[in-house]
Amino acid sequence: MRFAVISDIHGNLPALDTVVEDAGRNLTDGFLFAGDYCLGNPYPDGCIARMRELAGQYVCHAVRGNQEAYFERMPEDEAARTDGNGQIIYWCHRNILPENLEYILKLPNRLCFQCQGRSVHMTHSSADFIADSELRKWSPSKLLKRYGGSFAVPEELKKDMGHYFQTDRQFQERLAELPEGIYIFGHSHIQWSYMSENRKKVLINPGSCGLPVDCVADGIPYTMLEITDTGEVSLEERRVSFDMDRYLALFRKSVQCREVPVWSRLIMKQLETRKEYISLFLQYMEEYAGEMGELRRPFPLPVWERGFERWYRTLFGEEAV
């Protein structure tokens, strides 16, 4: 069996279609989706519909991500809410068809299935398997600090991560506690994998195809997993060519960009630079709101928009257009 392992699509339908097409050319038998299908890019409903279509054509398994959980906590007065923080959540909720919303909300948080005698475990975050062994060291915000204005060389990043996991005591302790099996997750937006010396324990993070903020300049990631009839496992970490400039031109014309301008411009800048800025922006907003004497949380929309314009101009030296 050959599976395409995909995570963190974040509403980017052209990216999803690109990796699905590549997986088809690589003779995939199925798809494993590790969560975060919405929020960020302007095509959340299309992404869910595409997943449902694939589930009717291939062997598919999917789990929920942290983004899907937002839709369980929608305020009753959603239509009247005008805070900046939740704009993208409210917009997505209004623009996902009820049957597609029902589909993602019924997905499990964790699942396990058997394939060729191997146990395959799926969840959205590695924390469910190895505590904070990944995220305390490897996250998009930490990569931003590491690389700054430069880009990561994929081979060097892979080598550095491999050395870290091989030598980190906490990771090795958590790994020793895991039963034999294949463990699939996403969330960090960084593609990596690890296979124990006896090849009985395999960890796979396919990265984010829809919001690649791993400081790698080109391509969008996913991972091919093959499990043979005898239970042998092989992996291929793929990074597929994607015309980001063309996609950003589509994004700028989208309804989301018009109706949710701050989040949209923030996501577009991340896609353009391949770097994560949300954490920096939210940190800045706390400082800005304090200067303005604004105590309300979530941030009122006017404060949110003014703060974003000032933050963007300060950090990038240009207007947020």
N, C-alpha and C positions, 0 to 999 in steps of 0.2 A: 504494500500500500504506500502510495505517495500522497502526502498532504502538503498543501500550501498553508503556512502558519502566518496569520495576518493580525495586526493589532493597531489600535489607536488611529482609526480612520478619520474621526472627528469631522464628519460631514463632507469629506473631500471625495466626491463621486468620481471625477476623472482619475484621481490617483488609485482608487479602488479598482476601477475598470482596467487601468494599466497593469496592475499586478495580477489581476485575474487573467488577463490575456496572456501575460508572460507565463503564469502557472499552467495555463492550458497548453502552451507550446512545450512546456516541460512535462507534459503527460501526467498532470496531477489526477489523483483519484478522488480527492476531497479537499475540504477547507476547514481549518480550525481558526475560529475568531476569538480573540482574547480581550474584547471589551473596548469601550469608548468609541461608539459609532456616531455620536452627535457632538454638538457644541464646538464652534470654532469656524468651520468652513460652511458655505451657504447651501449645501445640498443634503441635509440630514435625512429627509424623507426618501430621497433617491437611493441613498446608501442602504437604508434598511430594506427597501423594496428589492434592491439588487441582492442582498443577502438572502432574502426569502426566495428569490428566483433560483439562486444557486442551491439552496437547500432542497429544491425540487428536482435538481439535475445531478447532484453529487452527494456523496457522504459528507455531512456537515455537522460540526459541533460548535457551539458558541456559548460564551459566558458573558455576564454583564460586567461593565466597568463602573468606575466611580461617577462618571458623567451621567449614566443612566439613572443613578439613584436620585438625582435632582428632581426627576419627574414624579417621584413618589411624594415629594414634599411641596407641591405647588400650592401657593396661597389661594384661598377662596376668592380673594379680590384681585386675582392675577391681572385682569384687564385694566384695573385702575392703578397698578403698581408702576411707578416711574423711577425707581432707584436705578443707578447706573450698573451696579454689580450684577443684578439679575436680568438685565435686558436681553442678553443672549439666550438665557434659559427660557424666558417667557416667549421670545420670538420662535425658538425651536419648538416649544410645546404647541404653539398655535399653527406651526407649519409642518407638523408631522401628522399624517392621516391616522385616525383612531385605530385602525387595524394594525398599522405599523407600530404605533406606540404600545399597543397591547402585546405585540410580539416581543419587543425588547424587554418589557417589564416582566414578562413571563420567563425570561431566560434565567437560569440559575446563577448564583454567585460563584459556585464551584461545581465541578463535575469530574467524574472519572469514568473512563470506558476502557475496554480491553481491545487490543489489536495485535494479532499474530502472537498472542501469549504475553504481550507487554501491557502493563498498566500505564495509561496516559491520564495525567492529572492536569486540570486546567483551572486557572483563576486569573484575575486581572493583575494583581500585584505580587511580586516576588515575596513581599513581606509575609504572605500566607504560608510560604514554604521555608524561607531562610531568614525570617525576621528582617532586620534592617541591614543585612550584610551587603546588599547591593546599594540601596538608596542612600546610606550614610556616606558613600564614596562616589557613586556614579548617578548623577541626575543632570538634566539639562542646565539647571542653574549653576551647578558645580563645573560643568564643561564650559559655560560662558566665562566663569572666572579663570579657568585654566587657559583658554585659547584667546579670550579677548577679541581683538579685531582680526585674528587669523582663523584659518580653518584646520580641522583635524585631518591627518592622513589616515584613512581607514585601517591600513595594515598596522600602523604604529599604535593606533587606539586599541585595536584588537589585541595586539601583543601586550600592551600595558594592562588591559583588563584581565587577560589570561594570567599574567604574573601575579596580579593582585589576588585573584580568586584562588590561585594555587598556594599562595603563601599566607593568606589572611586566616588567622586562627578561628575567629568567630564563624566565618563562612564554612571552614572545614568541619567545625563542630556541628553546625546546623546540617551540613550535608550528610554527616555520619548518622544523624538521627532520622533522616528520610528513608522510608522503605525503597526498595529498588523500583525504578519506574522512570517515566518520561514526564517532566514538569514544564508546563507551558504557561507563560504569563507575558504581560506587557508593561504599560504604565510609565516606565522611565523614558520611553521614546529612544532608547539606545539599544541597538542590535548587538546581542552577544549570545554566546552559548558556552556550555561547559559539559564535559563528559568525564566521568570518573575513570580511573585507570582500568578498572575491569569492565568499563562500558555498560555497567548495569544501572547507573544513575545519569540521566541526561537532563540538563536545564536549557531551556530555549526562550529567549526574548527576541522576537522578530523585529523590534524597533517600531517606529511609527511611519506607515506609508502616507498618511494624510496630513501629518504635521511634523515633518522631519526636522527637529530642532536639536540635532546631535552634533552640530558644528562641522558636518561633512558637506562639502560644497555641492556635490552632484548626486543625482539619483534618489530613488525612494526605496526603502528596504522591506523585504519580507524574507522568510526562511522556508526552504523546502526540506521536509522531513520524510525519509523513506524507512519503512519497517519491513524487512524481508519476511519470507515465509518461516524462516528459522528464528525470527526475533532480533536479527541484527539491525542496528540503527546507523544511518548515515545522514549527515546534514549538509546543506548547501545554503550559505548565507548570501542572498542575492540582493543586488542594488540595481534597480531598473531605471533606464533613462526616462526622464520626465521633463517636458518643456514648461518650466516654472513661469517663465515670462508670459507665455500664452495663457497659462492658467490664471495668473494674476490679472491679466486683462479681462478675463471672464468674471473674476471675482469683483472687480471694480464696477461692473455693470449689474451686479446681482441685487436682488431685492434686499437681502440681508445687509449689504454694504450701505444701502440707502436708509434702511430703518434702524440699524444697529451700528452706527458709524464708529464709535470708539473701539468696541471689540473687534470690528472688522478691520480697521486700520492697524490695530495691534497685531492681529493674526497675520495680516498681509506682510507687515514688517518682519515678523518671525519667519515666514516662508521665504521672503526675499533674502534674509541674512543667514537662514538656517540656525538661528540662535533663539533661546528662550528669554523673553523679556517680561513676561507676566508677573513674575515674582518681584522684579525690580519696580515695576509700575505700581503694584499694590503696596509695596513698602513706601514708595514716594507718596501715594495718596494719603496714607496715614499722617505723614509729615505735613503735607499740604493742607489737609483738613484741619490739623492742629493750628496751623498758621491762620487759617480763616476763622478759627473759633467754632468749627462745625463738629458737633458731638454726635450727630445722628449716624447710625449704621443700620442698613447699608447706606452708602453715600447717595445723597440727593443727586438727581441727574445733572443739574447745572454745575454743582461742585465737581462731579465726576468728569464732565466735559471740559471745564476750564482747567482742571488739574492735568488731564491728559494732554491738552494742547501745550501747556507749559513744560510738562515732563518731556514730551516728544521733541519739542524745539530745543530744550536744553541738552538732551542726550544725543540727538542726531544732527543738530545744527540746521534743521529745515522745518518747514511747516508740515503739519500732518494733513496732507491733502490726499 
